[in-house]
């Protein structure tokens, strides 16, 4: 059975049955364990409902100044560049 078929089957249910199904799914999800780390991904840590990256960070990649200066230099070398 595909996901599309499952959704179509749920949509054919009468409204009270759909609401009961939604309530049951919410209870099941609330009681599901959340302590399991994500599989095969980067260094992520579950904090509540969020996944937070906890791996190493290269600060030079976060520094935008070198890229900004290169863009300024490139734009000022254009023949129609305005001088400020």
Buried (B, 14 or more C-beta within 10 A) or exposed (E): EEEEEEEEEEEEEEEEEEEEEEEEEEEEEEEEEEEEEEEEEEEBEEEEEEBEEEEEEEEEEEEEEEEEEEEEEEEEEEEEEEEE
